[in-house]
């Protein structure tokens, strides 16, 4: 059973922040009327996201990506609250908790 080391948590956190920031740059350009210049930093953030996720200690990329999915969902709700000023409701929080439990099962499930 692999242990969830601080470096893995840090890689997931960095990946989530970078992915959400990069995607938000595109959202801002397409949906909020921001300058096309938002795309440069957005692309750099997305490249950093890919690098950070590749730092996760896992034998298979798909398993690392699947576990990251739960972290991404929770981080997206944190972004919703902290950056966009919309507090997640109980259904958002319940869904995120379910996803984090799923991510833990993927990370800590016994492997043969």
Biopython code that builds the backbone (N, CA, C, O; Angstrom):
import numpy as np
from Bio.PDB.StructureBuilder import StructureBuilder

atoms = [
    (1, "UNK", "N", (0.846, -1.176, 0.000)),
    (1, "UNK", "CA", (0.000, 0.000, 0.000)),
    (1, "UNK", "C", (0.892, 1.239, 0.000)),
    (1, "UNK", "O", (1.701, 1.400, 0.914)),
    (2, "UNK", "N", (0.769, 2.129, -1.006)),
    (2, "UNK", "CA", (1.623, 3.317, -1.053)),
    (2, "UNK", "C", (1.197, 4.319, 0.010)),
    (2, "UNK", "O", (0.018, 4.426, 0.347)),
    (3, "UNK", "N", (2.176, 5.050, 0.532)),
    (3, "UNK", "CA", (1.839, 6.104, 1.484)),
    (3, "UNK", "C", (1.688, 7.412, 0.724)),
    (3, "UNK", "O", (2.365, 7.648, -0.277)),
    (4, "UNK", "N", (0.799, 8.247, 1.207)),
    (4, "UNK", "CA", (0.576, 9.542, 0.581)),
    (4, "UNK", "C", (1.565, 10.519, 1.204)),
    (4, "UNK", "O", (1.301, 11.077, 2.269)),
    (5, "UNK", "N", (2.685, 10.723, 0.555)),
    (5, "UNK", "CA", (3.743, 11.570, 1.081)),
    (5, "UNK", "C", (3.406, 13.043, 0.859)),
    (5, "UNK", "O", (2.606, 13.389, -0.009)),
    (6, "UNK", "N", (4.021, 13.881, 1.644)),
    (6, "UNK", "CA", (3.828, 15.321, 1.491)),
    (6, "UNK", "C", (4.169, 15.768, 0.068)),
    (6, "UNK", "O", (3.450, 16.601, -0.482)),
    (7, "UNK", "N", (5.235, 15.251, -0.552)),
    (7, "UNK", "CA", (5.498, 15.663, -1.927)),
    (7, "UNK", "C", (4.334, 15.358, -2.876)),
    (7, "UNK", "O", (4.069, 16.138, -3.791)),
    (8, "UNK", "N", (3.640, 14.241, -2.673)),
    (8, "UNK", "CA", (2.490, 13.924, -3.510)),
    (8, "UNK", "C", (1.373, 14.929, -3.277)),
    (8, "UNK", "O", (0.760, 15.421, -4.225)),
    (9, "UNK", "N", (1.111, 15.230, -2.004)),
    (9, "UNK", "CA", (0.090, 16.235, -1.701)),
    (9, "UNK", "C", (0.465, 17.592, -2.290)),
    (9, "UNK", "O", (-0.386, 18.299, -2.830)),
    (10, "UNK", "N", (1.737, 17.947, -2.184)),
    (10, "UNK", "CA", (2.194, 19.227, -2.740)),
    (10, "UNK", "C", (2.062, 19.238, -4.256)),
    (10, "UNK", "O", (1.669, 20.249, -4.839)),
    (11, "UNK", "N", (2.390, 18.115, -4.902)),
    (11, "UNK", "CA", (2.254, 18.040, -6.360)),
    (11, "UNK", "C", (0.797, 18.166, -6.774)),
    (11, "UNK", "O", (0.483, 18.872, -7.733)),
    (12, "UNK", "N", (-0.105, 17.482, -6.054)),
    (12, "UNK", "CA", (-1.535, 17.592, -6.360)),
    (12, "UNK", "C", (-2.025, 19.022, -6.160)),
    (12, "UNK", "O", (-2.765, 19.547, -6.992)),
    (13, "UNK", "N", (-1.620, 19.650, -5.070)),
    (13, "UNK", "CA", (-2.051, 21.022, -4.798)),
    (13, "UNK", "C", (-1.531, 21.990, -5.861)),
    (13, "UNK", "O", (-2.279, 22.827, -6.367)),
    (14, "UNK", "N", (-0.250, 21.872, -6.195)),
    (14, "UNK", "CA", (0.320, 22.751, -7.225)),
    (14, "UNK", "C", (-0.354, 22.522, -8.568)),
    (14, "UNK", "O", (-0.646, 23.472, -9.294)),
    (15, "UNK", "N", (-0.598, 21.262, -8.895)),
    (15, "UNK", "CA", (-1.260, 20.942, -10.158)),
    (15, "UNK", "C", (-2.659, 21.545, -10.197)),
    (15, "UNK", "O", (-3.064, 22.117, -11.210)),
    (16, "UNK", "N", (-3.391, 21.419, -9.103)),
    (16, "UNK", "CA", (-4.763, 21.939, -9.072)),
    (16, "UNK", "C", (-4.793, 23.453, -9.239)),
    (16, "UNK", "O", (-5.586, 23.979, -10.021)),
    (17, "UNK", "N", (-3.937, 24.150, -8.513)),
    (17, "UNK", "CA", (-3.905, 25.611, -8.620)),
    (17, "UNK", "C", (-3.541, 26.023, -10.044)),
    (17, "UNK", "O", (-4.172, 26.910, -10.618)),
    (18, "UNK", "N", (-2.528, 25.380, -10.609)),
    (18, "UNK", "CA", (-2.085, 25.741, -11.957)),
    (18, "UNK", "C", (-3.153, 25.415, -13.001)),
    (18, "UNK", "O", (-3.392, 26.210, -13.910)),
    (19, "UNK", "N", (-3.788, 24.262, -12.877)),
    (19, "UNK", "CA", (-4.807, 23.893, -13.866)),
    (19, "UNK", "C", (-6.005, 24.840, -13.805)),
    (19, "UNK", "O", (-6.495, 25.304, -14.834)),
    (20, "UNK", "N", (-6.462, 25.117, -12.602)),
    (20, "UNK", "CA", (-7.619, 26.007, -12.472)),
    (20, "UNK", "C", (-7.266, 27.416, -12.947)),
    (20, "UNK", "O", (-8.064, 28.044, -13.643)),
    (21, "UNK", "N", (-6.096, 27.917, -12.588)),
    (21, "UNK", "CA", (-5.679, 29.253, -13.036)),
    (21, "UNK", "C", (-5.552, 29.299, -14.555)),
    (21, "UNK", "O", (-5.989, 30.262, -15.186)),
    (22, "UNK", "N", (-4.956, 28.265, -15.145)),
    (22, "UNK", "CA", (-4.806, 28.233, -16.598)),
    (22, "UNK", "C", (-6.144, 28.176, -17.314)),
    (22, "UNK", "O", (-6.362, 28.880, -18.299)),
    (23, "UNK", "N", (-7.024, 27.348, -16.822)),
    (23, "UNK", "CA", (-8.356, 27.252, -17.432)),
    (23, "UNK", "C", (-9.146, 28.533, -17.211)),
    (23, "UNK", "O", (-9.893, 28.965, -18.088)),
    (24, "UNK", "N", (-8.980, 29.145, -16.032)),
    (24, "UNK", "CA", (-9.688, 30.399, -15.774)),
    (24, "UNK", "C", (-9.221, 31.506, -16.707)),
    (24, "UNK", "O", (-10.012, 32.371, -17.082)),
    (25, "UNK", "N", (-7.950, 31.491, -17.088)),
    (25, "UNK", "CA", (-7.458, 32.492, -18.035)),
    (25, "UNK", "C", (-8.221, 32.394, -19.351)),
    (25, "UNK", "O", (-8.584, 33.414, -19.938)),
    (26, "UNK", "N", (-8.462, 31.177, -19.812)),
    (26, "UNK", "CA", (-9.255, 31.001, -21.032)),
    (26, "UNK", "C", (-10.698, 31.424, -20.813)),
    (26, "UNK", "O", (-11.296, 32.055, -21.684)),
    (27, "UNK", "N", (-11.264, 31.084, -19.663)),
    (27, "UNK", "CA", (-12.633, 31.481, -19.315)),
    (27, "UNK", "C", (-12.745, 33.006, -19.332)),
    (27, "UNK", "O", (-13.688, 33.569, -19.887)),
    (28, "UNK", "N", (-11.759, 33.662, -18.709)),
    (28, "UNK", "CA", (-11.778, 35.122, -18.644)),
    (28, "UNK", "C", (-11.737, 35.740, -20.033)),
    (28, "UNK", "O", (-12.431, 36.721, -20.300)),
    (29, "UNK", "N", (-10.926, 35.169, -20.919)),
    (29, "UNK", "CA", (-10.829, 35.685, -22.285)),
    (29, "UNK", "C", (-12.129, 35.437, -23.052)),
    (29, "UNK", "O", (-12.663, 36.346, -23.688)),
    (30, "UNK", "N", (-12.632, 34.206, -22.989)),
    (30, "UNK", "CA", (-13.808, 33.853, -23.786)),
    (30, "UNK", "C", (-15.126, 34.341, -23.190)),
    (30, "UNK", "O", (-16.027, 34.747, -23.923)),
    (31, "UNK", "N", (-15.238, 34.303, -21.879)),
    (31, "UNK", "CA", (-16.538, 34.557, -21.256)),
    (31, "UNK", "C", (-16.637, 35.901, -20.544)),
    (31, "UNK", "O", (-17.735, 36.428, -20.365)),
    (32, "UNK", "N", (-15.503, 36.456, -20.139)),
    (32, "UNK", "CA", (-15.535, 37.701, -19.379)),
    (32, "UNK", "C", (-15.006, 38.890, -20.167)),
    (32, "UNK", "O", (-14.934, 40.004, -19.648)),
    (33, "UNK", "N", (-14.637, 38.652, -21.420)),
    (33, "UNK", "CA", (-14.182, 39.744, -22.270)),
    (33, "UNK", "C", (-12.803, 40.286, -21.941)),
    (33, "UNK", "O", (-12.488, 41.420, -22.302)),
    (34, "UNK", "N", (-11.974, 39.502, -21.266)),
    (34, "UNK", "CA", (-10.608, 39.948, -20.961)),
    (34, "UNK", "C", (-9.752, 39.892, -22.222)),
    (34, "UNK", "O", (-10.126, 39.273, -23.218)),
    (35, "UNK", "N", (-8.622, 40.536, -22.159)),
    (35, "UNK", "CA", (-7.700, 40.606, -23.287)),
    (35, "UNK", "C", (-7.178, 39.225, -23.679)),
    (35, "UNK", "O", (-7.076, 38.324, -22.847)),
    (36, "UNK", "N", (-6.854, 39.082, -24.953)),
    (36, "UNK", "CA", (-6.237, 37.856, -25.447)),
    (36, "UNK", "C", (-4.892, 37.600, -24.754)),
    (36, "UNK", "O", (-4.394, 36.474, -24.758)),
    (37, "UNK", "N", (-4.315, 38.633, -24.170)),
    (37, "UNK", "CA", (-3.043, 38.495, -23.456)),
    (37, "UNK", "C", (-3.163, 37.600, -22.219)),
    (37, "UNK", "O", (-2.149, 37.158, -21.680)),
    (38, "UNK", "N", (-4.371, 37.334, -21.772)),
    (38, "UNK", "CA", (-4.578, 36.403, -20.663)),
    (38, "UNK", "C", (-4.160, 34.988, -21.057)),
    (38, "UNK", "O", (-3.867, 34.164, -20.191)),
    (39, "UNK", "N", (-4.131, 34.704, -22.364)),
    (39, "UNK", "CA", (-3.838, 33.345, -22.806)),
    (39, "UNK", "C", (-2.383, 32.939, -22.578)),
    (39, "UNK", "O", (-2.113, 31.762, -22.335)),
    (40, "UNK", "N", (-1.450, 33.868, -22.648)),
    (40, "UNK", "CA", (-0.038, 33.535, -22.422)),
    (40, "UNK", "C", (0.195, 32.950, -21.033)),
    (40, "UNK", "O", (0.701, 31.835, -20.911)),
    (41, "UNK", "N", (-0.169, 33.690, -19.985)),
    (41, "UNK", "CA", (-0.015, 33.126, -18.636)),
    (41, "UNK", "C", (-0.868, 31.867, -18.434)),
    (41, "UNK", "O", (-0.478, 30.956, -17.704)),
    (42, "UNK", "N", (-2.024, 31.827, -19.084)),
    (42, "UNK", "CA", (-2.862, 30.639, -18.980)),
    (42, "UNK", "C", (-2.171, 29.405, -19.534)),
    (42, "UNK", "O", (-2.217, 28.333, -18.931)),
    (43, "UNK", "N", (-1.534, 29.561, -20.682)),
    (43, "UNK", "CA", (-0.804, 28.431, -21.274)),
    (43, "UNK", "C", (0.383, 28.018, -20.414)),
    (43, "UNK", "O", (0.668, 26.828, -20.274)),
    (44, "UNK", "N", (1.075, 28.995, -19.838)),
    (44, "UNK", "CA", (2.194, 28.659, -18.950)),
    (44, "UNK", "C", (1.698, 27.917, -17.711)),
    (44, "UNK", "O", (2.334, 26.968, -17.252)),
    (45, "UNK", "N", (0.562, 28.354, -17.174)),
    (45, "UNK", "CA", (0.003, 27.676, -16.004)),
    (45, "UNK", "C", (-0.381, 26.242, -16.346)),
    (45, "UNK", "O", (-0.165, 25.336, -15.541)),
    (46, "UNK", "N", (-0.946, 26.027, -17.523)),
    (46, "UNK", "CA", (-1.329, 24.675, -17.925)),
    (46, "UNK", "C", (-0.110, 23.788, -18.155)),
    (46, "UNK", "O", (-0.152, 22.594, -17.859)),
    (47, "UNK", "N", (0.974, 24.357, -18.678)),
    (47, "UNK", "CA", (2.204, 23.582, -18.828)),
    (47, "UNK", "C", (2.769, 23.217, -17.453)),
    (47, "UNK", "O", (3.249, 22.100, -17.256)),
    (48, "UNK", "N", (2.714, 24.156, -16.505)),
    (48, "UNK", "CA", (3.180, 23.866, -15.144)),
    (48, "UNK", "C", (2.303, 22.796, -14.498)),
    (48, "UNK", "O", (2.804, 21.926, -13.785)),
    (49, "UNK", "N", (1.001, 22.859, -14.746)),
    (49, "UNK", "CA", (0.087, 21.836, -14.245)),
    (49, "UNK", "C", (0.531, 20.441, -14.690)),
    (49, "UNK", "O", (0.601, 19.519, -13.878)),
    (50, "UNK", "N", (0.827, 20.292, -15.978)),
    (50, "UNK", "CA", (1.240, 18.987, -16.502)),
    (50, "UNK", "C", (2.544, 18.537, -15.844)),
    (50, "UNK", "O", (2.692, 17.363, -15.504)),
    (51, "UNK", "N", (3.475, 19.447, -15.665)),
    (51, "UNK", "CA", (4.738, 19.109, -15.021)),
    (51, "UNK", "C", (4.506, 18.690, -13.569)),
    (51, "UNK", "O", (5.053, 17.684, -13.119)),
    (52, "UNK", "N", (3.695, 19.459, -12.835)),
    (52, "UNK", "CA", (3.454, 19.156, -11.420)),
    (52, "UNK", "C", (2.789, 17.796, -11.255)),
    (52, "UNK", "O", (3.157, 17.028, -10.366)),
    (53, "UNK", "N", (1.824, 17.497, -12.097)),
    (53, "UNK", "CA", (1.139, 16.208, -11.983)),
    (53, "UNK", "C", (2.075, 15.056, -12.313)),
    (53, "UNK", "O", (1.925, 13.960, -11.773)),
    (54, "UNK", "N", (3.035, 15.293, -13.190)),
    (54, "UNK", "CA", (4.013, 14.253, -13.527)),
    (54, "UNK", "C", (4.988, 13.976, -12.378)),
    (54, "UNK", "O", (5.740, 13.003, -12.437)),
    (55, "UNK", "N", (4.987, 14.813, -11.335)),
    (55, "UNK", "CA", (5.865, 14.613, -10.180)),
    (55, "UNK", "C", (5.289, 13.639, -9.151)),
    (55, "UNK", "O", (5.982, 13.242, -8.215)),
    (56, "UNK", "N", (4.031, 13.258, -9.324)),
    (56, "UNK", "CA", (3.378, 12.356, -8.373)),
    (56, "UNK", "C", (4.012, 10.977, -8.451)),
    (56, "UNK", "O", (4.218, 10.434, -9.537)),
    (57, "UNK", "N", (4.317, 10.420, -7.287)),
    (57, "UNK", "CA", (4.890, 9.078, -7.225)),
    (57, "UNK", "C", (3.785, 8.060, -7.482)),
    (57, "UNK", "O", (2.965, 7.795, -6.603)),
    (58, "UNK", "N", (3.763, 7.499, -8.665)),
    (58, "UNK", "CA", (2.778, 6.480, -9.018)),
    (58, "UNK", "C", (3.368, 5.619, -10.123)),
    (58, "UNK", "O", (4.132, 6.093, -10.963)),
    (59, "UNK", "N", (2.998, 4.349, -10.105)),
    (59, "UNK", "CA", (3.488, 3.453, -11.145)),
    (59, "UNK", "C", (2.812, 3.709, -12.484)),
    (59, "UNK", "O", (3.404, 3.480, -13.539)),
    (60, "UNK", "N", (1.575, 4.182, -12.440)),
    (60, "UNK", "CA", (0.809, 4.379, -13.668)),
    (60, "UNK", "C", (0.202, 5.779, -13.687)),
    (60, "UNK", "O", (-0.368, 6.239, -12.697)),
    (61, "UNK", "N", (0.334, 6.435, -14.812)),
    (61, "UNK", "CA", (-0.185, 7.794, -14.951)),
    (61, "UNK", "C", (-1.692, 7.837, -14.727)),
    (61, "UNK", "O", (-2.193, 8.737, -14.054)),
    (62, "UNK", "N", (-2.409, 6.884, -15.280)),
    (62, "UNK", "CA", (-3.863, 6.893, -15.159)),
    (62, "UNK", "C", (-4.343, 6.872, -13.722)),
    (62, "UNK", "O", (-5.335, 7.523, -13.391)),
    (63, "UNK", "N", (-3.657, 6.136, -12.863)),
    (63, "UNK", "CA", (-4.039, 6.081, -11.448)),
    (63, "UNK", "C", (-3.755, 7.433, -10.784)),
    (63, "UNK", "O", (-4.566, 7.910, -9.991)),
    (64, "UNK", "N", (-2.634, 8.041, -11.094)),
    (64, "UNK", "CA", (-2.321, 9.365, -10.537)),
    (64, "UNK", "C", (-3.350, 10.388, -11.004)),
    (64, "UNK", "O", (-3.809, 11.213, -10.214)),
    (65, "UNK", "N", (-3.715, 10.338, -12.288)),
    (65, "UNK", "CA", (-4.698, 11.282, -12.821)),
    (65, "UNK", "C", (-6.063, 11.073, -12.183)),
    (65, "UNK", "O", (-6.761, 12.038, -11.872)),
    (66, "UNK", "N", (-6.446, 9.811, -11.987)),
    (66, "UNK", "CA", (-7.747, 9.510, -11.391)),
    (66, "UNK", "C", (-7.822, 10.030, -9.953)),
    (66, "UNK", "O", (-8.816, 10.640, -9.561)),
    (67, "UNK", "N", (-6.774, 9.788, -9.176)),
    (67, "UNK", "CA", (-6.756, 10.271, -7.797)),
    (67, "UNK", "C", (-6.738, 11.800, -7.773)),
    (67, "UNK", "O", (-7.375, 12.417, -6.918)),
    (68, "UNK", "N", (-6.026, 12.396, -8.691)),
    (68, "UNK", "CA", (-5.971, 13.860, -8.782)),
    (68, "UNK", "C", (-7.354, 14.448, -9.042)),
    (68, "UNK", "O", (-7.645, 15.563, -8.610)),
    (69, "UNK", "N", (-8.197, 13.715, -9.737)),
    (69, "UNK", "CA", (-9.535, 14.215, -10.059)),
    (69, "UNK", "C", (-10.305, 14.659, -8.825)),
    (69, "UNK", "O", (-10.977, 15.689, -8.857)),
    (70, "UNK", "N", (-10.218, 13.901, -7.743)),
    (70, "UNK", "CA", (-10.901, 14.290, -6.514)),
    (70, "UNK", "C", (-10.333, 15.566, -5.929)),
    (70, "UNK", "O", (-11.071, 16.422, -5.442)),
    (71, "UNK", "N", (-9.017, 15.690, -5.980)),
    (71, "UNK", "CA", (-8.354, 16.899, -5.486)),
    (71, "UNK", "C", (-8.762, 18.100, -6.343)),
    (71, "UNK", "O", (-9.018, 19.183, -5.817)),
    (72, "UNK", "N", (-8.822, 17.907, -7.657)),
    (72, "UNK", "CA", (-9.212, 18.985, -8.570)),
    (72, "UNK", "C", (-10.617, 19.488, -8.258)),
    (72, "UNK", "O", (-10.859, 20.695, -8.259)),
    (73, "UNK", "N", (-11.529, 18.582, -7.994)),
    (73, "UNK", "CA", (-12.907, 18.975, -7.709)),
    (73, "UNK", "C", (-12.965, 19.821, -6.432)),
    (73, "UNK", "O", (-13.617, 20.865, -6.409)),
    (74, "UNK", "N", (-12.295, 19.381, -5.389)),
    (74, "UNK", "CA", (-12.276, 20.143, -4.143)),
    (74, "UNK", "C", (-11.600, 21.505, -4.349)),
    (74, "UNK", "O", (-12.081, 22.520, -3.845)),
    (75, "UNK", "N", (-10.502, 21.524, -5.080)),
    (75, "UNK", "CA", (-9.795, 22.789, -5.342)),
    (75, "UNK", "C", (-10.644, 23.739, -6.185)),
    (75, "UNK", "O", (-10.593, 24.954, -5.995)),
    (76, "UNK", "N", (-11.411, 23.195, -7.101)),
    (76, "UNK", "CA", (-12.285, 24.034, -7.921)),
    (76, "UNK", "C", (-13.339, 24.729, -7.067)),
    (76, "UNK", "O", (-13.679, 25.887, -7.311)),
    (77, "UNK", "N", (-13.848, 24.030, -6.080)),
    (77, "UNK", "CA", (-14.819, 24.654, -5.181)),
    (77, "UNK", "C", (-14.157, 25.700, -4.297)),
    (77, "UNK", "O", (-14.773, 26.715, -3.973)),
    (78, "UNK", "N", (-12.911, 25.464, -3.903)),
    (78, "UNK", "CA", (-12.172, 26.490, -3.155)),
    (78, "UNK", "C", (-11.973, 27.730, -4.033)),
    (78, "UNK", "O", (-12.109, 28.855, -3.551)),
    (79, "UNK", "N", (-11.651, 27.535, -5.313)),
    (79, "UNK", "CA", (-11.513, 28.649, -6.259)),
    (79, "UNK", "C", (-12.845, 29.401, -6.363)),
    (79, "UNK", "O", (-12.876, 30.631, -6.323)),
    (80, "UNK", "N", (-13.935, 28.654, -6.496)),
    (80, "UNK", "CA", (-15.268, 29.254, -6.578)),
    (80, "UNK", "C", (-15.494, 30.215, -5.414)),
    (80, "UNK", "O", (-16.011, 31.317, -5.591)),
    (81, "UNK", "N", (-15.098, 29.778, -4.227)),
    (81, "UNK", "CA", (-15.327, 30.569, -3.030)),
    (81, "UNK", "C", (-14.330, 31.720, -2.902)),
    (81, "UNK", "O", (-14.730, 32.864, -2.687)),
    (82, "UNK", "N", (-13.031, 31.422, -3.033)),
    (82, "UNK", "CA", (-11.998, 32.422, -2.756)),
    (82, "UNK", "C", (-11.794, 33.424, -3.883)),
    (82, "UNK", "O", (-11.531, 34.597, -3.619)),
    (83, "UNK", "N", (-11.909, 32.986, -5.133)),
    (83, "UNK", "CA", (-11.629, 33.883, -6.256)),
    (83, "UNK", "C", (-12.914, 34.486, -6.822)),
    (83, "UNK", "O", (-12.969, 35.679, -7.119)),
    (84, "UNK", "N", (-13.934, 33.663, -6.967)),
    (84, "UNK", "CA", (-15.170, 34.136, -7.584)),
    (84, "UNK", "C", (-16.204, 34.642, -6.578)),
    (84, "UNK", "O", (-17.235, 35.191, -6.964)),
    (85, "UNK", "N", (-15.923, 34.454, -5.292)),
    (85, "UNK", "CA", (-16.791, 35.005, -4.264)),
    (85, "UNK", "C", (-18.127, 34.296, -4.099)),
    (85, "UNK", "O", (-19.045, 34.855, -3.499)),
    (86, "UNK", "N", (-18.255, 33.097, -4.610)),
    (86, "UNK", "CA", (-19.492, 32.321, -4.474)),
    (86, "UNK", "C", (-19.245, 31.168, -3.522)),
    (86, "UNK", "O", (-18.459, 30.269, -3.821)),
    (87, "UNK", "N", (-19.907, 31.188, -2.387)),
    (87, "UNK", "CA", (-19.701, 30.127, -1.393)),
    (87, "UNK", "C", (-20.335, 28.821, -1.876)),
    (87, "UNK", "O", (-21.500, 28.809, -2.273)),
    (88, "UNK", "N", (-19.581, 27.728, -1.846)),
    (88, "UNK", "CA", (-20.150, 26.433, -2.226)),
    (88, "UNK", "C", (-21.302, 26.064, -1.281)),
    (88, "UNK", "O", (-21.250, 26.348, -0.085)),
    (89, "UNK", "N", (-22.327, 25.434, -1.831)),
    (89, "UNK", "CA", (-23.451, 25.025, -0.990)),
    (89, "UNK", "C", (-23.218, 23.608, -0.458)),
    (89, "UNK", "O", (-22.188, 22.993, -0.736)),
    (90, "UNK", "N", (-24.168, 23.111, 0.294)),
    (90, "UNK", "CA", (-23.989, 21.793, 0.919)),
    (90, "UNK", "C", (-23.871, 20.689, -0.111)),
    (90, "UNK", "O", (-23.206, 19.684, 0.140)),
    (91, "UNK", "N", (-24.499, 20.851, -1.261)),
    (91, "UNK", "CA", (-24.413, 19.824, -2.308)),
    (91, "UNK", "C", (-23.040, 19.836, -2.963)),
    (91, "UNK", "O", (-22.501, 18.784, -3.307)),
    (92, "UNK", "N", (-22.479, 21.022, -3.132)),
    (92, "UNK", "CA", (-21.102, 21.127, -3.625)),
    (92, "UNK", "C", (-20.147, 20.417, -2.666)),
    (92, "UNK", "O", (-19.294, 19.634, -3.084)),
    (93, "UNK", "N", (-20.303, 20.703, -1.382)),
    (93, "UNK", "CA", (-19.398, 20.138, -0.378)),
    (93, "UNK", "C", (-19.582, 18.621, -0.251)),
    (93, "UNK", "O", (-18.610, 17.885, -0.086)),
    (94, "UNK", "N", (-20.825, 18.165, -0.329)),
    (94, "UNK", "CA", (-21.081, 16.729, -0.268)),
    (94, "UNK", "C", (-20.454, 16.033, -1.471)),
    (94, "UNK", "O", (-19.825, 14.986, -1.322)),
    (95, "UNK", "N", (-20.620, 16.599, -2.644)),
    (95, "UNK", "CA", (-20.022, 16.017, -3.845)),
    (95, "UNK", "C", (-18.507, 15.978, -3.769)),
    (95, "UNK", "O", (-17.888, 14.987, -4.156)),
    (96, "UNK", "N", (-17.907, 17.054, -3.271)),
    (96, "UNK", "CA", (-16.446, 17.090, -3.142)),
    (96, "UNK", "C", (-15.968, 16.039, -2.137)),
    (96, "UNK", "O", (-14.952, 15.383, -2.366)),
    (97, "UNK", "N", (-16.686, 15.877, -1.036)),
    (97, "UNK", "CA", (-16.299, 14.864, -0.046)),
    (97, "UNK", "C", (-16.358, 13.469, -0.650)),
    (97, "UNK", "O", (-15.466, 12.654, -0.416)),
    (98, "UNK", "N", (-17.391, 13.189, -1.420)),
    (98, "UNK", "CA", (-17.505, 11.890, -2.086)),
    (98, "UNK", "C", (-16.319, 11.680, -3.024)),
    (98, "UNK", "O", (-15.744, 10.593, -3.070)),
    (99, "UNK", "N", (-15.957, 12.712, -3.765)),
    (99, "UNK", "CA", (-14.831, 12.605, -4.700)),
    (99, "UNK", "C", (-13.506, 12.381, -3.978)),
    (99, "UNK", "O", (-12.669, 11.604, -4.438)),
    (100, "UNK", "N", (-13.316, 13.061, -2.847)),
    (100, "UNK", "CA", (-12.078, 12.873, -2.088)),
    (100, "UNK", "C", (-12.005, 11.471, -1.486)),
    (100, "UNK", "O", (-10.925, 10.885, -1.404)),
    (101, "UNK", "N", (-13.140, 10.936, -1.070)),
    (101, "UNK", "CA", (-13.155, 9.551, -0.594)),
    (101, "UNK", "C", (-12.774, 8.627, -1.750)),
    (101, "UNK", "O", (-11.990, 7.696, -1.567)),
    (102, "UNK", "N", (-13.321, 8.878, -2.930)),
    (102, "UNK", "CA", (-12.969, 8.073, -4.102)),
    (102, "UNK", "C", (-11.489, 8.163, -4.424)),
    (102, "UNK", "O", (-10.865, 7.156, -4.759)),
    (103, "UNK", "N", (-10.918, 9.359, -4.328)),
    (103, "UNK", "CA", (-9.486, 9.528, -4.583)),
    (103, "UNK", "C", (-8.662, 8.736, -3.566)),
    (103, "UNK", "O", (-7.651, 8.130, -3.920)),
    (104, "UNK", "N", (-9.095, 8.743, -2.301)),
    (104, "UNK", "CA", (-8.380, 7.979, -1.274)),
    (104, "UNK", "C", (-8.451, 6.479, -1.547)),
    (104, "UNK", "O", (-7.473, 5.760, -1.341)),
    (105, "UNK", "N", (-9.597, 6.013, -2.005)),
    (105, "UNK", "CA", (-9.726, 4.590, -2.348)),
    (105, "UNK", "C", (-8.753, 4.242, -3.474)),
    (105, "UNK", "O", (-8.101, 3.198, -3.432)),
    (106, "UNK", "N", (-8.656, 5.099, -4.462)),
    (106, "UNK", "CA", (-7.732, 4.857, -5.574)),
    (106, "UNK", "C", (-6.294, 4.842, -5.080)),
    (106, "UNK", "O", (-5.516, 3.975, -5.478)),
    (107, "UNK", "N", (-5.927, 5.787, -4.219)),
    (107, "UNK", "CA", (-4.548, 5.873, -3.741)),
    (107, "UNK", "C", (-4.180, 4.758, -2.770)),
    (107, "UNK", "O", (-3.075, 4.218, -2.832)),
    (108, "UNK", "N", (-5.105, 4.411, -1.868)),
    (108, "UNK", "CA", (-4.774, 3.501, -0.783)),
    (108, "UNK", "C", (-5.332, 2.092, -0.939)),
    (108, "UNK", "O", (-5.061, 1.222, -0.111)),
    (109, "UNK", "N", (-6.107, 1.864, -1.990)),
    (109, "UNK", "CA", (-6.676, 0.533, -2.174)),
    (109, "UNK", "C", (-5.597, -0.532, -2.305)),
    (109, "UNK", "O", (-4.555, -0.297, -2.916)),
    (110, "UNK", "N", (-5.851, -1.712, -1.724)),
    (110, "UNK", "CA", (-4.848, -2.787, -1.821)),
    (110, "UNK", "C", (-4.650, -3.227, -3.262)),
    (110, "UNK", "O", (-5.612, -3.409, -4.007)),
    (111, "UNK", "N", (-3.434, -3.389, -3.631)),
    (111, "UNK", "CA", (-3.085, -3.840, -4.988)),
    (111, "UNK", "C", (-2.485, -5.230, -4.905)),
    (111, "UNK", "O", (-1.757, -5.555, -3.967)),
    (112, "UNK", "N", (-2.798, -6.039, -5.895)),
    (112, "UNK", "CA", (-2.233, -7.396, -5.888)),
    (112, "UNK", "C", (-0.915, -7.428, -6.625)),
    (112, "UNK", "O", (-0.289, -8.484, -6.724)),
]
sb = StructureBuilder()
sb.init_structure("model")
sb.init_model(0)
sb.init_chain("A")
sb.init_seg("    ")
for serial, (resi, resn, name, xyz) in enumerate(atoms, 1):
    if name == "N":
        sb.init_residue(resn, " ", resi, " ")
    sb.init_atom(name, np.array(xyz, "f"), 0.0, 1.0, " ", f" {name:<3s}", serial, name[0])
structure = sb.get_structure()
